[in-house]
Amino acid sequence: MAKSLKGSDRPARDQLLRASQSIPLNIAEGKGKGTNADRRRFFEIARGSALECASIQDCLEACEGLAAAQDAQGKAMLTRIVSMLTKLGQRDHEGREHPGPCDSFDNDNDNDNDNDNE
């Protein structure tokens, strides 16, 4: 969408690029935080960036810099993103993620014949 914006729409294009790039970057940063409050903060920032993208699209459509079909397609995607980020912001993230394939086998390989199967 941003590639199609030229001329007088260039400032909105630059803002749209910054806001849209902020979404996955804040999700990633939030996912790496250790506490629920820190994670929630970054998910809320990402959600705000998604809402900013929607607002930029509103401005572009009002100024005829963006076709109604493009706006509708972008808004549908942003609605899903905002919904996802709203749910992520409400979740408790302190629990451990599901174990991977390496976590599901017995690491007791000391060969001490301690009859673990009994």
C-alpha positions, 0 to 999 in steps of 0.5 A, a space after each residue: 500500500 505504501 509503495 503506491 503513495 507518491 507526491 503530496 502523500 509522501 509524508 503520510 506514506 513515511 508515517 504509515 511505514 513507521 507505524 506499520 513497522 512498529 507493530 511487529 517490532 513491539 510485539 517481538 520486544 514485548 514477547 522478550 520481556 520477563 513480566 506481564 506488565 512489561 509485555 502488556 506495555 509493548 503489546 499496547 504500544 503495538 496496538 496503538 501503532 495499528 490504530 495509527 495505521 488505520 487513522 492514516 488510512 482514513 486521512 489518505 482516503 479522505 484526501 483521495 490518496 487511497 482507493 476505497 478498496 485499498 482502505 477496506 482491505 487494509 482496515 480488515 487486516 488492521 482489525 484482526 491485528 488490533 483484536 489479536 493485540 487486545 487479547 495478548 494484552 489481556 493474557 497472563 504470560 508468566 506460564 511457560 510455553 508448551 514444551 518442545 520436542 527436546 523437553 519431552 524425553 528423559 534426560 536421566 542418562 547417568 546409567 545408574 540402573 536406578 529402575 526408573 520404570 518401577 
